[in-house]
Amino acid sequence: MTQPAIPIIAETTGTLWKIVAQPGVHQAVGAELFVLESMKMEIPVEADVSGHIASYLVAEGEMVEEGQTVAHFIPD
């Protein structure tokens, strides 16, 4: 049975600088999913559990607000 998608929430306001994990590709615990840039700092966002990105709601280069859903992740 497939787990429901969980939202990945931006912890700070910034830009989605780089998408690392493509949707549908399995990621291990600790894998880097994407990188946010805020105030000249790169902030990697990693998988807390294994699974895959179902979809991104923001494109590379777009601004994100603190608390905004950036992607949906489906755990194994």
Buried (B, 14 or more C-beta within 10 A) or exposed (E): EEEEBBEBEBBBBBBBBBBBBEBEEEBEEEBEBBBBBBEEEEBEBBBEBEBBBBEBBBEEEEEBEEEBBBBBBBBE
